[in-house]
Amino acid sequence: MRVTLHIQKYNPEIDSKPHEEPYRLDVGRGTTVLEALMRLKNDADGTLTFRYACRSAICGSCAMEINGTEKLACKTQIRPELERHGEIRIGPLKNLPLIKDLVVAMQPFWEKVQSIRPWLEPLPHEQVDAARMRDAYKAFNNVEACIMCGACVAACTVYEVEKGFAGPAALAKAYRFVADPREAAVTERLDRLQGDGGIWDCTRCNYCVEVCPKDVKPMEAIILLRRASIESGLTETLGSRHITRFVDIIRHEGRLNEGLMPMKVIGFRIKDLLRILPLGIKMFLKGKVPFPFKLRPAIPGIKQVRAIFAARNPEKKKTG
Amino acid sequence: MKYALYTGCAAKGACPELYQSTMLVAKRLGIEVVEMLNAACCGAGVITEVDPDLALAINARTFAQAEALGLNIMTICGTCQGVMGMANHRLKTEEGLLDRINALLKPEGVKYNGRVEVKHLLWIIVGEIGVETLQRYVTRPLSNLRIAPFYGCYILRPSKYLGFDDPENPVSLEKVISALSAHPVDYEGKTKCCGFPLVLEKEPIAIGMVGANLKEAKDEGADALVTPCPLCHMNLDIYQERAEKKIGEKLALPIFHLPQLIGLAMGFTPKQLGLSRHLVSTETVVEKIQLKV
């Protein structure tokens, strides 16, 4: 089957910006994008530049953008891709500095991973709760599968606009150590993740979960770090207040009160109140929000909802 | 065609225009709805951050209500669809999960048997009614308009729990836009995040996302955007002015809820569709289709 691959080319010594070039070649039933690129480099264009090593989805070198989505070239077959999209367009990973053709600089990626201190800071052997080890390993086993290909960071919608964000791969790695019963510095690790660039910068867009070739589910690891933070008493960031106040409102009314929610999250932080107030007034004038303190009846079955909350959280039964 | 309508919180809170336009359009399309007034919030992916079983139980309660009515659920919010679709999928497929969650509901005499489907209005229109039929209801073709679809996250991802549109290559909004005789605008941002979940705590990031996505749509020649998610609507509409300041460029892109755009093409008036409730004026669009606000 003869196909055309539209491949992004960029040589910083010649080109002012990247451009796409068409390459035609014959492919068989199972031909992967990587095999096609290797053949093109051998037969058609020796300058075509891309990274690869293992050719079997283990080394993480050949992540690139295939038809707009981050994939491993070695794990992506041409035919199904063609059936799905009607064309094959290949470019480098986004969000990382472009070096040449399909090769990006991975340095910013490694720096993020390094920033979370990706090594165990071990407890003395006798303090390790060995009984927890098996379940703990199950919890972070999928994170261990990360091959550091960078697909999640290239797809991250927050990292796209905020390069200070640690990003999905590094935070998933951070979770791996927080969840490890042998780790001594759990509290310090969680503390370090509370500020700008940490776990509260994730918008939960699910892109990293969707593109990860090894099913690491980085966003779910970030959510587990958030839960661990709240459970360990780190409850005063706006991010954690967003969660706890949201849950409170649903327990109380059964549905979200959008007039009250921003105030409950922000509390008495004057600077933030002044930030949201002008928009609140505009929305109020447009009939978009009820007056925040207007008494609104809870949903009719609120008792049932509160009972479900209480069943999950018995100690709140008395006060809630 | 009859559905249990799950409005979600936004349509009954900050986006009343979504509710009013949904009711008009559903009636015109012959979708009979029973509104689930006793249903609780889906949790919006927030409750599950602290307690996944609690979030599942609250949604199972909602599903049980629809089951008692003998109806499937229609959502009108991309976020509700994502959260409820995922909860429903898990309850139906993960071994032992339905029993565990039903045990939480039992003291209240509630039981979910896993017989309900949850579908977004967009899916019902494209998958069941069909865009050819939708076309027949168009009395005011939007042929002057270039409309950029904005899917948002939860109606597409994680796709293994949703499975209507291809997350890499979604087409349902484009089909609707074309059926209304408008021209769909293609741009990368259409499947990205609007930034809404971060807007209270990390506003600079959230408006950065608004600015990046809208600028791309604008550069591709969009007159307006349409979204199946009211949370996307809020962020793209309410925070657009701040996004303009951040990127140093005027955007002035009206954002439509899905049923508002359909309603315009069906001949409903801007007032009926609640267009005056938007912060970004819809006047440019309304003028283009020769209507007075």
HADDOCK unambig.tbl for C-alpha pairs under 7 A between the chains (distance, minus, plus):
assign (segid A and resid 69 and name CA) (segid B and resid 168 and name CA) 6.69 0.50 0.50
assign (segid A and resid 157 and name CA) (segid B and resid 192 and name CA) 6.62 0.50 0.50
assign (segid A and resid 157 and name CA) (segid B and resid 193 and name CA) 6.40 0.50 0.50
assign (segid A and resid 158 and name CA) (segid B and resid 205 and name CA) 6.90 0.50 0.50
assign (segid A and resid 161 and name CA) (segid B and resid 205 and name CA) 6.58 0.50 0.50
assign (segid A and resid 161 and name CA) (segid B and resid 208 and name CA) 5.94 0.50 0.50
assign (segid A and resid 161 and name CA) (segid B and resid 209 and name CA) 6.50 0.50 0.50
assign (segid A and resid 162 and name CA) (segid B and resid 205 and name CA) 6.46 0.50 0.50
assign (segid A and resid 201 and name CA) (segid B and resid 202 and name CA) 6.88 0.50 0.50
assign (segid A and resid 203 and name CA) (segid B and resid 195 and name CA) 6.34 0.50 0.50
assign (segid A and resid 203 and name CA) (segid B and resid 197 and name CA) 5.61 0.50 0.50
assign (segid A and resid 203 and name CA) (segid B and resid 198 and name CA) 5.85 0.50 0.50
assign (segid A and resid 205 and name CA) (segid B and resid 153 and name CA) 5.40 0.50 0.50
assign (segid A and resid 205 and name CA) (segid B and resid 193 and name CA) 5.86 0.50 0.50
assign (segid A and resid 206 and name CA) (segid B and resid 157 and name CA) 5.92 0.50 0.50
assign (segid A and resid 206 and name CA) (segid B and resid 158 and name CA) 6.16 0.50 0.50
assign (segid A and resid 210 and name CA) (segid B and resid 157 and name CA) 6.79 0.50 0.50
assign (segid A and resid 210 and name CA) (segid B and resid 158 and name CA) 5.95 0.50 0.50
assign (segid A and resid 223 and name CA) (segid B and resid 49 and name CA) 5.73 0.50 0.50
assign (segid A and resid 227 and name CA) (segid B and resid 49 and name CA) 6.21 0.50 0.50
assign (segid A and resid 227 and name CA) (segid B and resid 50 and name CA) 5.32 0.50 0.50
assign (segid A and resid 238 and name CA) (segid B and resid 201 and name CA) 5.13 0.50 0.50
assign (segid A and resid 239 and name CA) (segid B and resid 201 and name CA) 5.78 0.50 0.50
assign (segid A and resid 243 and name CA) (segid B and resid 46 and name CA) 5.89 0.50 0.50
assign (segid A and resid 243 and name CA) (segid B and resid 47 and name CA) 6.95 0.50 0.50
assign (segid A and resid 247 and name CA) (segid B and resid 47 and name CA) 6.00 0.50 0.50
assign (segid A and resid 250 and name CA) (segid B and resid 41 and name CA) 6.85 0.50 0.50
assign (segid A and resid 254 and name CA) (segid B and resid 40 and name CA) 4.88 0.50 0.50
assign (segid A and resid 254 and name CA) (segid B and resid 41 and name CA) 6.15 0.50 0.50
assign (segid A and resid 255 and name CA) (segid B and resid 9 and name CA) 6.03 0.50 0.50
assign (segid A and resid 255 and name CA) (segid B and resid 40 and name CA) 5.50 0.50 0.50
assign (segid A and resid 255 and name CA) (segid B and resid 41 and name CA) 4.64 0.50 0.50
assign (segid A and resid 256 and name CA) (segid B and resid 9 and name CA) 5.74 0.50 0.50
assign (segid A and resid 256 and name CA) (segid B and resid 41 and name CA) 6.71 0.50 0.50
assign (segid A and resid 258 and name CA) (segid B and resid 13 and name CA) 6.26 0.50 0.50
assign (segid A and resid 258 and name CA) (segid B and resid 14 and name CA) 6.52 0.50 0.50
assign (segid A and resid 262 and name CA) (segid B and resid 200 and name CA) 6.81 0.50 0.50
assign (segid A and resid 286 and name CA) (segid B and resid 277 and name CA) 5.00 0.50 0.50
assign (segid A and resid 287 and name CA) (segid B and resid 277 and name CA) 6.45 0.50 0.50
assign (segid A and resid 288 and name CA) (segid B and resid 14 and name CA) 4.42 0.50 0.50
assign (segid A and resid 288 and name CA) (segid B and resid 15 and name CA) 5.99 0.50 0.50
assign (segid A and resid 288 and name CA) (segid B and resid 16 and name CA) 6.88 0.50 0.50
assign (segid A and resid 288 and name CA) (segid B and resid 277 and name CA) 6.64 0.50 0.50
assign (segid A and resid 289 and name CA) (segid B and resid 13 and name CA) 6.21 0.50 0.50
assign (segid A and resid 289 and name CA) (segid B and resid 14 and name CA) 4.92 0.50 0.50
assign (segid A and resid 299 and name CA) (segid B and resid 38 and name CA) 5.62 0.50 0.50
assign (segid A and resid 300 and name CA) (segid B and resid 38 and name CA) 5.53 0.50 0.50
assign (segid A and resid 301 and name CA) (segid B and resid 38 and name CA) 5.69 0.50 0.50
assign (segid A and resid 304 and name CA) (segid B and resid 108 and name CA) 6.29 0.50 0.50
assign (segid A and resid 308 and name CA) (segid B and resid 104 and name CA) 6.44 0.50 0.50
assign (segid A and resid 308 and name CA) (segid B and resid 105 and name CA) 6.62 0.50 0.50
assign (segid A and resid 309 and name CA) (segid B and resid 54 and name CA) 6.73 0.50 0.50
assign (segid A and resid 311 and name CA) (segid B and resid 104 and name CA) 6.42 0.50 0.50
assign (segid A and resid 312 and name CA) (segid B and resid 54 and name CA) 6.37 0.50 0.50
